[in-house]
Amino acid sequence: MNYKHLQYFHAVAVGGSIARAAQQLHVTAQAISTQLGLLEEQFRAPLFRKKGRGLELTDAGKVALQYSERIFDLGNELEQTMRRGGAPVPETLRVGICDIVPKTIAFRLLQPAREAGMAMRLICREGHFDALMGELAAHRLDLVLADRGLAPGGAIRGYTHLLGTSSLTVLGHPRLCRAWSGAFPGCLREAPFLLPGPDAAVRTQLQGWFEEHALRPIVVGEFDDGALLKAFARAGAGFMVAPSAVAAAVQEEYGLEAAGSIASIAEQFYALTVERQLDHPAVRRILENAATVFTPVTAA
């Protein structure tokens, strides 16, 4: 691939027109048009389409822009490294964390990479599953921590690694636990409850468990963000569920008590990667040590 072709493409993509890119690069518009044509021929896809007097990126162009930005970033990094006498730069690990994944679990999963003695820079991005998958597919993330795996036959080619499985523990403010006391789970009948959002993989299992035990809780809130859900639980707004693997830590941090455990529900956590990221030393260490984060799930 010709580096200059990408440079011309990037200038047009950022500037919005060939004329503006030609002025910036001090070359003729014809030269840029020719190089763009060669690049599109190599990619076998159009990168721009006309929009008014300017140009806009096609879907293929948007993907190419994401890659070209990373290539230029690496080029700048190489130049700076050589100017420092060739001293190696720290390894960078870019991790996406789905909103619903408990931060305690995310921290424990990522900690082994930090403890490996590597000169590593950790960059974490939090968001919804679909948005993070787009970043992973564009190679802007090395790893995504999620509560679900990649869909078979989906548009994103990659790997789903099961990190661990945990049962659930129902937690509540001490005041709530006193008000709804008695044998579990019957004590939760018509109790106020804080639920994870509909995108949470465990949501369907939890609703099925409610129906199985005829609990009919009063749903007082639904949250895509697990941290916000816990903040409302700390204020006594309603009961919540947490993975049993980290329930003790959640109780201590948010001042909650355990009402009981749900052994029949298994919440699973995954690491999602694309093929070329499997050799990342920090990713390998995370996968190798993940089992220590989770407690075994008992039978229902």
C-alpha positions, 0 to 999 in steps of 0.5 A: 500500500502506498503511504502517499495515497493514504495521505491524499485520501486523508486530506480529502476526507478531513478537508471535504474536497479535492481542491482544499486538500490540493491547497493544503498539500501544495499539489495539483487537484489532478494529482490527488484525483489520480492517486485517489483513483488508484487507491479506490482501484486497489480497495475495489470500492468507492471511498467518496461520493459527491455532496453538493460542491464537496465530497462525503465518505462512503461506508468504505471510506469511513472504514478507510479513514479510521485505519488511516488515522491509526496508521498516521498515529503509528507513523508519528509514534515511530518518528518520535521514538527514533528521535529519542534514540530508539527507546521503546514506547510503553505497550498500549492496551485499549479496552472497551467495557460495556455499561452493564459490566460491574466495574469491580469485575472489570478492574479485577479482570484487567489487574493481572495485565498491570501486575505483569511488570509490563511498561503498559498504558491502559486506555478504557472506554465505556459504552453500549455493546453495539457501539463498542463492537463498531470500535472493535471492528475498526481496530480502535479497541484491542478488547471488549469486556461484555456480558454476551458473546459475538453473534454467530454469523454476524458482521463482525469477525472475531473471537468470543472468550468466556471469562467466567460465570457467576450466580446472582446475589440480591442486595438491598439497603438495610432498611429495605431488608428489614421491611421485606424480611422473611424466607427468601425469595418469598420475602421479595414479593411486591418489593421495589426493584432496580433492574438492569436495562433491556440490553443486559443479557441477564435481564430475561433470566431475572424476569423468568425467575420472578415469574417462577416464584410469583414475586411480581416486584414493583420495578422502580427503575431500569438502568443501562449504567450499572454504577448509576443503578448501584447509586440508587440502591445505596439510597434505598430506592430498591433491591438489586442483583449483583454477581455473587463473585463480587457481591461482598465488595458491592455490599461494602462499597455501597452499604448494602446487605444480602437478601439471598442468592439466586443459584439458578441464574448464571451470569456470564462475562466475555472478552471479545477480540479480533483475530489480529489482537490475540498476540497482545501480551496483556490480552493473553494475561487477562485471558489466562487469569480470568478464572481467578475472578469468579466463584463457581456456580452452584446447582439450582 
